[in-house]
Amino acid sequence: MEQKNKALGRGLEQLFASEVLDFDSFESNILDSADQDDIKQIKLDEIRSNPYQPRKVFNDEAIKELAESIKNYGVFQPIIVKKSIKGYDLIAGERRVRASKMAGMETIPAIIRDFSDDMMREIALLENLQRENLTAIELAWAYKGIIDSLHITQDELANKLGKSRSNITNVLGLLRLPSSVQDMVLEGKLSMGHARELSKLEDKDQIVKYAKEIVDSGLSVRDVEKLSSESAAKRINPIKREKKDNQYDYIERELREILGTKVKVGNKKLEIGFENSNDLDRILEIMNIKIN
């Protein structure tokens, strides 16, 4: 067992030291290194959620579907837990635990490992980052958590996640929003596009005011962009330039938001930029394009 724990430690170190973060490979290493005797049936009511879990809102419909599958076929993949003073602390498998409870199960298969609090935090961030559809705010906190834990730059995080630097910067910028507005994003009342435009404003009261208008009046992202531009114009006195009329501006903005990279539409052409092979693979995956 001591040898396995050492191997697990090396796996964790290798995970965070690697060029690209891959939670699935790390969890597979834990499963592959576990003997059948290492998988225990533990009581669900003895499991405490990971205190470092960044996800605050779960998709009830997805949990119900998983619960139905568990009723019929059981839990295929064990969760990962840490023994605590009272019961267990959950490290990986929040959705499986919630769905098992919904399915009326009393126990769940688990692999027990001895992780430090720092390890628990980092693993929880990665599992959610790569497996869950986090809200924009949850994603921002996950990014910040990884940057703080690994002491890396935004550029280094972008490379590890196969995303553009601008995408990382835009997402992290949402943490400047007032807490009440962040709650609106968590609850799905504000989209990522709305939140990003609001984060460009400096006046907190103005941000809250516009956020309420978005919810109450259904303002579009373009409406908010216009408001933020007008607000910026009042703060500075820029050089006046004739703005190029581009009927595809809004499409460009939406595609940039979806793909997280530079996009140019015009003259019967669509140009999509990428920074490296990982970034290209990420964009193709988003577009559901498979290259054999």
C-alpha positions, 0 to 999 in steps of 0.5 A: 500500500505504501508503494501505491501511495508513492506512485499516486503522489508521483502521479499527482505531481506529474499531472500538475507538472505536465504541459496539459492538465488531464484529470481523466488520466490521473483518475485512471491511474488511481483506478488502475493502481487499485486492487479489488480489495481497495474498492470499498462499499461505504455509506452515503450518509457518511460522505461529506462534500469536498469543501473545495468544490467550486460548483455551486449549482448542479443540473437537476435533469442531468442528476436525475438521468444519472440516478435512473442509470444507477437504479438500473445498472449501479455505479460503474466507477468508484468515487474517490474519498479521504478518511476523515474524523467523522466518515469521509471527505469526497474528493472526486465524484460529486454527481455520482454521490448526488445521483446515488442518493436520489436513486435511493442507494445506501452505499456507493463503491469508493477508493479511499486515499490519503490526500492533503487539503491542497491536493483535494482543492486542486483535484476538485478544481480539475475534475469540475473544470474538465468534466462539468459545464460550470457557469462563467463565475464557477469557471473563473473561480476554478481558473483562479484556484489553479493559478493560485495553487500552482503559482503559474501565470495566465499564459501558462494556464492557457497552455495547460488548458489548450485555451487562448490567453484572451479567453482566460483573461476574459473569464478571470475578469468576471471576478471583478463584478459585484457579488450580487451580479456574480450571483445572477450569473451563477443562477443563469440570469446573466449570460457569459456575454452579458457578464463580460461586457459588465466587467468592463465597467468600473462603476460598481453601482452602474454595473448592478443597475445594468445587470438588473435592467438585463434581467428585467428588460431582457437587454441583449449583449449588444445593448449592454455593449453599447451602454458600456461603450457610452460609459467608457466615452464619458471617462476618456476623450479618445481620438475620433476615428471613423468606425468601419461598418461591418454587418458581421460584428455581432457574429464575430463577437459571438463566435469569439465568445464560443470558440475563445479565440480571434475570429474575423468574418467578412468578404465572404470569408470566415477566419478563425485563429489558433495559437498552437496545435492544442488550441486547434484541437480544442476549437475543432472539438467545440465545432464537433469536427473530427479529423481522422 
